[in-house]
Amino acid sequence: MKRLKIFPKTFLYTLGLMLFITIIAHGLIYFFAGSLVVSSNAVENGTIQVAFNLSDYIAARIISILPISVLICLILSVTCSFLFAKAITKPIRRISAETARMALLEKDVKCNIRSGDEIGALADNINGLYQSLLSTIRNLENEIDKVRESERSKVDFLRAASHELKTPVAAVNAMLENMILGVGKYRNHELYLGKCKELTEQLGGMIQEVLDASKLSSIAENEETVTVNLADFIAPLCEPYHIIARARGIDFCFDKSDSFEVNLSPRLFGRAFSNLLANAVSYTEKDHTINVYFKNKNLIIENECEPIPPEHLEHLFEPFYRPEFARDRDSGGNGLGLYIVDTIFSVLNVSYQFIPMHNQKGMRFCIQL
C-alpha cells in the first residue's frame, strides 16, 4: 500500500469502509430478523390473541435476495468510492502539478483552487509562499547586480585613478631628475621648483578627491537625513559661487520662489550641489547667466554656454572624463566633479537630468526631489 498513489489509496480505503458497513448491515438484518414475531389480535365473542413466528420465512427470504442486495451494494460502494476519491484527490493532484512547476521557478505559476476548505487554504498558502520566494529571488538578483556593478565601478575607478595620477607623478619626477642633472632650461631651479610644487599640490588635491569619492558610500550609511527648506539650505552654498561669478562678469540669479521642504542628507547633498555650481561657473563665459530656481518639486541649475555634444554628454559622469574641448586640467578640472555628483545621487536615490536647454544656448541640470 505504501507504493500506491493517493487516488488508488483513497479509493481502496473508501471501498473497504463501505463494504465493511454493507456486511455489518446485512449481518444485523439477518440476526434481528431471526427473532421477529408478529402478533395479531382478533375479537370474536371474546378476546383471542394469536402470535406468528416468521423467523424462518424471513430468513429464507433474506438469503434468497442476499446476492442481489450484496451486488447492488457493491456497485454503489465502488461508484461512490470512485467519485469520492476523485473529488478528494483532484485538487491535490493539481496542487502537486503546479508545485512541480514552481520547483523549476517558472513564472506566472499559480494553484487555482477555489474552495473554502483546508485544501483551498493550502493552495493560497502555497501561492503566497511562492510569490514571496520569487520576490526574494528578484531582490537577491538585484542586489547581486548592484554588487557586481559596484565592484566593476570600483575597479574602473581605480584603474582610471592610477592612470590619472601617473601623469603628474611622472612630470614631477622628470623635472626633478633634469634639475639634478642640470639639463638645459631645468637649471633654473627657482622656476621649476615652483612648477613642481604646483604639480604636487595638484596631485594632493586629486588624491584627496579620490579618497573622498571612495568614502561616499560609507558616509551615506552613517549620515542621518533631515527635513529642510531647500531654498534656506542651498542659499549659503550659493553665496561663494555668486561672488566668484560676479568677479568673472557672470550674472548669477537665485530665485527662492516655489521652494519646498525635502528630506535629505545635508553633507552629501551639499557636496553634490556645490560641485554642480562649480561646474556651472567654470563653463560659463563672461556676460552670460547662471540661474538657480525651483519648479514642480525640482531644483534646476541652468548656465548659458555652448551645449555639450551628445557623444560627450553620455560620458561626462565617468571618472576622470574631460571633453576634448576642455582637456586641460586648469579649465576642465580633474574629471571627478560630475562623477562624485552621480555617485552621491545614486547613493541617495535621487533622479536627475542633464540636458541642453531648448529656448536658448546652454545646459540645464534638473534634480528631481
C-alpha positions as CSV (number, residue, x, y, z in Angstrom):
1,M,0.0,0.0,0.0
2,K,2.9,2.4,0.6
3,R,3.8,2.4,-3.1
4,L,0.3,3.3,-4.2
5,K,-0.6,6.8,-5.2
6,I,-3.1,8.9,-3.4
7,F,-6.0,8.2,-5.8
8,P,-5.9,4.3,-5.5
9,K,-5.2,4.6,-1.8
10,T,-8.2,6.8,-1.2
11,F,-10.4,4.6,-3.5
12,L,-9.4,1.3,-1.7
13,Y,-9.8,2.8,1.8
14,T,-13.2,4.2,1.0
15,L,-14.3,1.0,-0.8
16,G,-13.2,-1.2,2.1
17,L,-15.1,1.0,4.6
18,M,-18.3,0.9,2.6
19,L,-18.0,-2.9,2.1
20,F,-17.5,-3.3,5.8
21,I,-20.6,-1.2,6.5
22,T,-22.5,-3.3,4.0
23,I,-21.5,-6.6,5.6
24,I,-22.3,-5.3,9.1
25,A,-25.7,-4.0,7.9
26,H,-26.7,-7.3,6.2
27,G,-25.5,-9.3,9.2
28,L,-27.6,-7.2,11.6
29,I,-30.7,-7.5,9.4
30,Y,-30.2,-11.3,9.3
31,F,-29.6,-11.5,13.1
32,F,-32.6,-9.5,14.1
33,A,-34.9,-11.0,11.5
34,G,-34.5,-14.4,13.2
35,S,-36.3,-13.3,16.4
36,L,-39.0,-11.4,14.6
37,V,-42.5,-12.3,16.0
38,V,-45.7,-10.9,14.6
39,S,-48.8,-10.6,16.9
40,S,-52.3,-10.3,15.7
41,N,-55.4,-9.6,17.9
42,A,-58.9,-10.8,16.8
43,V,-62.1,-10.3,18.8
44,E,-65.0,-12.7,18.2
45,N,-67.4,-13.5,21.1
46,G,-64.5,-12.7,23.5
47,T,-60.8,-11.9,23.2
48,I,-58.5,-14.2,21.2
49,Q,-54.7,-13.5,20.9
50,V,-52.6,-15.2,18.1
51,A,-48.8,-14.9,17.7
52,F,-47.0,-15.8,14.4
53,N,-43.3,-16.7,14.4
54,L,-42.0,-15.6,10.9
55,S,-38.2,-16.0,11.5
56,D,-37.8,-19.0,9.3
57,Y,-39.8,-17.4,6.5
58,I,-37.9,-14.0,6.7
59,A,-34.5,-15.8,6.9
60,A,-35.3,-17.7,3.8
61,R,-36.4,-14.5,2.0
62,I,-33.2,-12.7,3.1
63,I,-31.0,-15.5,1.9
64,S,-32.8,-15.5,-1.4
65,I,-32.3,-11.8,-2.1
66,L,-28.9,-11.6,-0.4
67,P,-26.8,-12.0,-3.6
68,I,-28.8,-9.2,-5.3
69,S,-28.5,-6.9,-2.3
70,V,-24.8,-7.5,-2.0
71,L,-24.3,-6.9,-5.7
72,I,-26.2,-3.6,-5.6
73,C,-24.3,-2.5,-2.5
74,L,-21.0,-3.5,-4.1
75,I,-21.8,-1.5,-7.3
76,L,-22.9,1.5,-5.2
77,S,-19.8,1.2,-3.0
78,V,-17.4,1.1,-6.0
79,T,-19.2,4.0,-7.7
80,C,-19.3,6.2,-4.5
81,S,-15.7,5.3,-3.6
82,F,-14.5,6.2,-7.1
83,L,-16.4,9.6,-7.1
84,F,-15.3,10.4,-3.6
85,A,-11.6,9.5,-4.3
86,K,-11.7,11.6,-7.5
87,A,-13.2,14.6,-5.8
88,I,-10.7,14.4,-2.9
89,T,-7.6,13.8,-4.9
90,K,-8.2,16.0,-8.0
91,P,-7.3,19.3,-6.2
92,I,-4.3,17.6,-4.5
93,R,-3.0,16.4,-7.9
94,R,-3.4,19.8,-9.4
95,I,-1.5,21.3,-6.4
96,S,1.2,18.7,-6.9
97,A,1.5,19.5,-10.7
98,E,1.7,23.3,-10.0
99,T,4.3,22.9,-7.2
100,A,6.4,20.8,-9.6
101,R,6.4,23.8,-11.9
102,M,7.2,26.1,-9.0
103,A,10.2,23.9,-8.2
104,L,11.5,24.9,-11.6
105,L,10.9,28.6,-10.8
106,E,8.6,29.0,-13.8
107,K,6.9,32.4,-14.0
108,D,3.1,33.0,-13.6
109,V,2.5,29.7,-11.9
110,K,-0.4,29.6,-9.5
111,C,-2.6,27.0,-7.8
112,N,-6.1,27.8,-9.0
113,I,-8.1,26.0,-6.3
114,R,-11.3,27.7,-5.4
115,S,-12.6,26.2,-2.2
116,G,-13.2,27.3,1.3
117,D,-11.8,24.2,3.0
118,E,-8.3,23.3,4.1
119,I,-7.3,22.4,0.6
120,G,-8.2,25.9,-0.7
121,A,-6.3,27.4,2.3
122,L,-3.3,25.1,1.4
123,A,-3.3,26.4,-2.2
124,D,-3.5,30.0,-1.1
125,N,-0.6,29.4,1.3
126,I,1.5,27.8,-1.4
127,N,0.7,30.7,-3.8
128,G,1.7,33.3,-1.1
129,L,4.9,31.3,-0.3
130,Y,5.9,31.1,-4.0
131,Q,5.3,34.8,-4.6
132,S,7.4,35.6,-1.6
133,L,10.1,33.2,-2.9
134,L,10.1,34.9,-6.3
135,S,10.2,38.3,-4.7
136,T,13.2,37.3,-2.6
137,I,15.0,35.8,-5.6
138,R,14.4,39.0,-7.6
139,N,15.7,41.1,-4.7
140,L,18.7,38.9,-4.4
141,E,19.4,39.1,-8.1
142,N,19.1,42.9,-8.0
143,E,21.4,43.0,-5.0
144,I,23.9,40.8,-6.8
145,D,23.7,43.0,-9.9
146,K,24.3,46.1,-7.7
147,V,27.2,44.5,-6.0
148,R,28.6,43.3,-9.4
149,E,28.2,46.8,-10.8
150,S,29.7,48.4,-7.7
151,E,32.7,46.2,-7.9
152,R,33.1,46.8,-11.6
153,S,32.8,50.6,-11.0
154,K,35.4,50.4,-8.2
155,V,37.8,48.5,-10.5
156,D,37.3,51.0,-13.3
157,F,37.6,53.9,-10.9
158,L,40.9,52.6,-9.5
159,R,42.2,52.0,-13.0
160,A,41.3,55.5,-14.1
161,A,42.7,57.0,-10.9
162,S,46.0,55.2,-11.2
163,H,46.3,56.3,-14.8
164,E,45.5,60.0,-13.9
165,L,47.9,60.0,-11.0
166,K,50.7,58.7,-13.1
167,T,50.9,61.9,-15.2
168,P,51.7,64.5,-12.5
169,V,53.9,62.0,-10.7
170,A,55.9,61.3,-13.9
171,A,56.1,65.1,-14.6
172,V,57.4,65.9,-11.2
173,N,59.9,63.1,-11.3
174,A,61.1,64.2,-14.8
175,M,61.6,67.8,-13.8
176,L,63.4,66.9,-10.5
177,E,65.7,64.5,-12.4
178,N,66.5,67.1,-15.0
179,M,67.2,69.7,-12.4
180,I,69.5,67.3,-10.6
181,L,71.4,66.6,-13.8
182,G,71.3,70.3,-14.8
183,V,69.8,69.7,-18.2
184,G,69.1,72.8,-20.3
185,K,66.3,75.0,-19.0
186,Y,65.9,72.9,-15.9
187,R,69.0,74.6,-14.5
188,N,66.6,77.4,-13.4
189,H,65.7,75.7,-10.2
190,E,63.6,78.5,-8.8
191,L,61.2,78.4,-11.8
192,Y,60.9,74.6,-11.9
193,L,60.8,74.0,-8.2
194,G,57.7,76.3,-8.2
195,K,56.2,74.2,-11.0
196,C,57.0,71.0,-9.1
197,K,55.2,72.5,-6.1
198,E,52.2,73.3,-8.2
199,L,52.1,69.7,-9.6
200,T,52.4,68.2,-6.1
201,E,49.6,70.4,-4.9
202,Q,47.5,69.3,-7.8
203,L,48.4,65.7,-7.1
204,G,47.5,66.1,-3.5
205,G,44.1,67.6,-4.5
206,M,43.5,64.7,-6.9
207,I,44.4,62.1,-4.2
208,Q,42.0,63.8,-1.7
209,E,39.2,63.8,-4.4
210,V,39.9,60.1,-5.0
211,L,39.7,59.4,-1.2
212,D,36.6,61.4,-0.8
213,A,34.9,59.6,-3.7
214,S,35.8,56.2,-2.3
215,K,34.2,57.1,1.1
216,L,30.9,58.3,-0.2
217,S,29.0,55.0,0.3
218,S,30.2,54.7,3.9
219,I,29.4,58.3,4.6
220,A,25.8,57.8,3.3
221,E,25.3,54.8,5.6
222,N,26.3,56.7,8.7
223,E,24.7,60.1,8.0
224,E,21.2,60.9,9.1
225,T,18.7,62.7,6.9
226,V,16.9,65.8,7.9
227,T,13.9,67.8,6.6
228,V,14.9,71.3,5.4
229,N,13.6,74.1,3.4
230,L,15.6,73.7,0.2
231,A,16.0,77.4,-0.5
232,D,17.2,78.1,3.0
233,F,19.6,75.1,2.8
234,I,21.3,76.0,-0.5
235,A,21.4,79.8,-0.1
236,P,24.7,79.6,1.9
237,L,26.1,77.2,-0.7
238,C,25.3,79.6,-3.5
239,E,27.0,82.6,-1.8
240,P,30.7,81.8,-2.6
241,Y,29.9,80.9,-6.2
242,H,27.8,84.1,-6.5
243,I,30.9,86.1,-5.5
244,I,33.2,84.1,-8.0
245,A,30.6,84.6,-10.8
246,R,30.4,88.3,-10.2
247,A,34.2,88.6,-10.2
248,R,34.2,86.9,-13.6
249,G,31.5,89.1,-15.0
250,I,28.8,86.3,-14.9
251,D,25.3,87.1,-13.8
252,F,24.3,84.7,-11.0
253,C,20.5,84.6,-10.3
254,F,19.0,82.6,-7.5
255,D,15.1,82.5,-7.4
256,K,13.8,81.3,-4.0
257,S,10.1,81.3,-5.0
258,D,8.4,77.9,-5.3
259,S,10.9,76.4,-2.8
260,F,9.7,73.3,-0.8
261,E,10.7,71.1,2.0
262,V,12.6,67.9,1.4
263,N,14.3,65.2,3.4
264,L,17.9,64.8,2.5
265,S,21.4,64.1,3.7
266,P,22.9,67.6,4.3
267,R,26.6,66.9,3.8
268,L,26.3,64.6,0.8
269,F,23.6,66.7,-1.0
270,G,25.6,69.9,-0.3
271,R,28.7,68.4,-1.7
272,A,26.9,67.4,-4.9
273,F,25.2,70.8,-5.3
274,S,28.5,72.6,-4.7
275,N,30.1,70.5,-7.5
276,L,27.3,71.4,-9.8
277,L,27.7,75.1,-9.1
278,A,31.4,74.9,-9.5
279,N,30.9,73.2,-12.8
280,A,28.4,75.8,-14.0
281,V,30.7,78.7,-13.0
282,S,33.7,77.1,-14.7
283,Y,31.9,76.6,-18.1
284,T,30.0,79.9,-18.2
285,E,31.7,82.8,-20.0
286,K,31.7,86.5,-19.2
287,D,28.4,88.4,-19.7
288,H,26.4,85.2,-19.5
289,T,24.0,83.9,-16.9
290,I,23.6,81.2,-14.3
291,N,20.1,80.5,-13.0
292,V,19.2,78.5,-9.9
293,Y,15.4,78.1,-9.3
294,F,12.7,75.7,-8.3
295,K,9.9,74.2,-10.4
296,N,7.4,71.4,-9.8
297,K,9.4,70.0,-6.9
298,N,12.6,70.1,-8.9
299,L,15.8,72.0,-8.2
300,I,17.1,73.4,-11.5
301,I,20.6,74.8,-12.4
302,E,20.9,76.5,-15.8
303,N,24.0,78.1,-17.3
304,E,24.5,79.8,-20.7
305,C,27.2,78.0,-22.6
306,E,27.9,76.0,-25.7
307,P,25.7,72.9,-25.5
308,I,27.6,69.7,-24.8
309,P,27.5,67.3,-27.8
310,P,25.6,64.1,-27.2
311,E,28.8,62.0,-27.8
312,H,30.4,63.7,-24.8
313,L,27.3,64.1,-22.7
314,E,26.8,60.4,-22.1
315,H,30.4,60.1,-20.7
316,L,30.5,63.2,-18.5
317,F,29.7,61.2,-15.3
318,E,32.5,58.8,-15.8
319,P,35.5,59.2,-13.5
320,F,38.3,61.5,-14.9
321,Y,36.5,62.1,-18.1
322,R,37.1,65.5,-19.7
323,P,35.7,66.5,-23.1
324,E,38.2,67.1,-25.9
325,F,37.3,70.9,-25.8
326,A,38.3,71.1,-22.1
327,R,41.1,68.6,-21.8
328,D,43.4,70.9,-19.8
329,R,43.1,70.5,-16.1
330,D,43.2,74.2,-15.5
331,S,40.0,74.7,-17.4
332,G,38.5,71.2,-17.4
333,G,39.1,70.2,-13.8
334,N,40.3,66.8,-12.8
335,G,37.2,64.9,-14.2
336,L,35.9,63.9,-10.8
337,G,33.2,66.6,-10.1
338,L,30.3,65.1,-12.1
339,Y,31.4,61.6,-11.2
340,I,31.0,62.5,-7.5
341,V,27.7,64.1,-8.2
342,D,26.5,60.9,-9.9
343,T,27.8,58.7,-7.1
344,I,26.1,60.8,-4.4
345,F,22.8,60.9,-6.2
346,S,22.9,57.2,-6.8
347,V,23.6,56.6,-3.1
348,L,20.7,59.0,-2.1
349,N,18.3,57.5,-4.8
350,V,17.9,61.0,-6.3
351,S,17.0,61.2,-10.0
352,Y,18.4,63.9,-12.3
353,Q,18.7,65.0,-15.9
354,F,21.5,66.9,-17.6
355,I,20.3,68.2,-21.0
356,P,20.7,71.1,-23.3
357,M,18.2,74.0,-22.9
358,H,15.7,74.4,-25.7
359,N,14.9,78.1,-25.6
360,Q,18.5,79.3,-25.5
361,K,22.0,78.0,-25.8
362,G,23.1,76.4,-22.6
363,M,22.8,73.4,-20.3
364,R,20.2,72.5,-17.7
365,F,20.7,70.2,-14.7
366,C,17.4,69.2,-13.1
367,I,17.4,67.5,-9.7
368,Q,14.1,65.6,-9.1
369,L,13.3,65.6,-5.4
